[in-house]
Each structure stands twice: as C-alpha cells, then as structure tokens.
C-alpha cells in the first residue's frame, strides 16, 4: 500500500484536469485514507523546483467540487525532462545537471512511491522517460498516467480525457458566432479549432454543431435558415485539398446564402505555410518539444485572407474556440470516463502496476494500464468513421482534391 503519492498535471489545458485530480483524491480518500497526497505545482516545473501543495482534510472533503471546474488546481507547464537546454534556460536546473536526476532525487527526498501524471502524449512520454531512469538507478517508483488531450490523438488509446467536452463547447461557441453572418453582406466566417496534426476535434466539433442545428426551428422565409447557419466546409490535416476548388465551392455558397462558413483545424495546411514562411527567411517559433507554435503561424487567418480574395468575400471574420473549449468544466461523458480511469489508476497504484490508463485499441478496447513503450502521440483521425462521413454528406462537401 503506498504511503505517499504525488499528482501533477502538464501540457496544455483540457476539460478534465481538475476533475481527474478530484477523482484521484476522492478514490484514495475512500479506500486509502491514510495515504499522504501531494500535488506538484505547474507540472514537471514544480517537480524540478520541488514546489508542491499538500492535500489536506479540507481538500479531501471538497474533492468532489473539482468536477465542477475547468483548468487545473495544480497548474500546468510545458517541460520536457530530456530537453536539458530548455530546462537550464527556464532556470529549472543548473548548467551540467540532468533534469531526470534532479527529478528523481526530489522524488526520493519526498518519499514518493506513486506518481500520477495527467497529460497528453508529451507528458506521458516524459513520465515514461522518468520511470525508465528511476528503474535503471534503483528507485522503483510506480508511474501511472491519465491521458489528457482535446485532440484525442494518443495511440493506442480509444478516447482521451477532455475531447468529448471540448467538441461540445466548440460547437456551442460557434452557435453564437454564426449569427455574425448577418452583420455584413457576403460574410465569410472561419472557425479555427485546435488540432496540430489530428483533425478529430475539428471533425467532432463540426459534427456536434451540425447535430445542434438539426434541433433548431428556423424561419426560412425571413432570412433565418439552416443554409445560413449550416457548415459549408470542414478542413482537417488528414485530407489534402486544392485551394482553388475549395474557393469555388465557397463562392457558390456565398452567392447562394450571402455567407460562407468553414471549420478548420489549426494544423490544416500548416506544414505548407511554415515552409512558405521559412523560405522567406522568417523564423517560426517552436516549443520545448519541437512543435511549431501554431498561434504564431495563424492557419485560420492565412486561409481566411487567401480564400476571401479568391471567392470575392465581403467582410471576413476569424474566430478561435480553443481557449473557450479547452478550459471548460467536463461534461457527463467525460466525467464518467474520468471516474473509470481514476478508480483503476488507484487500484493499480496499490498493485504497483505502471502505465497509461486507457481503453486499449489493440486489446479489444479493454481499460487497462497501457505500457509506456507503446504510447505514441500524433495518432491521425480516421475520416472514414461513419459519423464523419455522414457529416460530410449532410453538409454537401465535395472532394476538394
């Protein structure tokens, strides 16, 4: 039975972090009330600085309230323990120090027996690096991760925490934004959705939005029609598209409905835009994990400017639902998923079984601790799933290749 456990949340936000922290605290308090729990602040940043919060009696008593909040009560950061240069630059370790060693020594000093990480593939792979280092250096700490990402792009996990909620809130977001089509003639509205390499969130957000407007009673003869509210195109990284063909389709919709609306992943066409910027000698910023900072590339605005000219649009509006969606409180589907994962995480902590909790795609979808060595990020979205194909058919989107 672990006497002391630690929690940390890392990477970008998702609508599950507070809930997952609350779920772990609740479960430990139910079956192992004597186990001491601490939470490292700001992810691996707090682990390296040895900054943490102790879970006291009040937090245990009110842990259920954490399901009602977005964000993370512990705070997040983007820190990769194997990126020594970045850790030195951020002042997390001194020149010549190995961040993995510093983290291991801090865990030893604090007497941590189980470390629960809540994050995406980068967080999980960093946890794997740490677990491997600890094992090779004679300190058997059990590391158990919970998979968090709105992109739902961690292999071989069926569904990551937070993705259900982010799609729902992105759809709600656009339900208000779409009314901006009445603000000006020939309005072109671009809804940029998070998704670096994976189009899941964009696709699912569009699907949820399309389902929402099916329930709306329109006044077609007075300008409030499904055509005006409906989606005209969905662009995801997994499917290539010809800009001229896309523009022609949107121009036809613009002329028919006096507006056009697209949902686009922030990573759709990003590689081409990055190459274009770098060919001009411009530096494209990257984070500690080597990922292009997409907010600097601004895929939505690039497409808005390029397409608007081709389709002779009037006013152009680009709106991003990312921060609205990713910081939301979890919906019931995510809360149920979180509950199943946190309960299993504590059960396996007692048994000393490490891994990332998830429904294993390669083992008939069984919920289990998936081996760290099998965890990979960047899983592409499958555009052949039935719900996505039905969406594309319903909105009348042709092949833009």
Secondary structure as UniProt FT lines:
FT   STRAND          4..9
FT   TURN            15..16
FT   HELIX           17..31
FT   TURN            33..34
FT   STRAND          36..40
FT   TURN            41..43
FT   HELIX           44..49
FT   STRAND          52..54
FT   HELIX           57..61
FT   HELIX           63..68
FT   TURN            81..82
FT   HELIX           84..89
FT   TURN            90..91
FT   TURN            95..96
FT   HELIX           99..110
FT   STRAND          114..119
FT   HELIX           121..136
FT   TURN            137..138
FT   STRAND          142..148
FT   TURN            150..151
FT   HELIX           163..177
FT   HELIX           178..182
FT   TURN            185..186
FT   STRAND          187..193
FT   HELIX           200..214
FT   HELIX           220..222
FT   HELIX           226..229
FT   STRAND          233..235
FT   TURN            237..238
FT   HELIX           243..257
FT   STRAND          259..265
FT   TURN            266..269
FT   HELIX           270..279
FT   TURN            280..281
FT   TURN            288..289
FT   HELIX           294..297
FT   HELIX           299..311
FT   STRAND          316..320
FT   HELIX           322..326
FT   HELIX           332..351
FT   STRAND          355..360
FT   HELIX           361..363
FT   TURN            364..365
FT   STRAND          366..370
FT   HELIX           372..374
FT   TURN            383..384
FT   HELIX           386..395
//
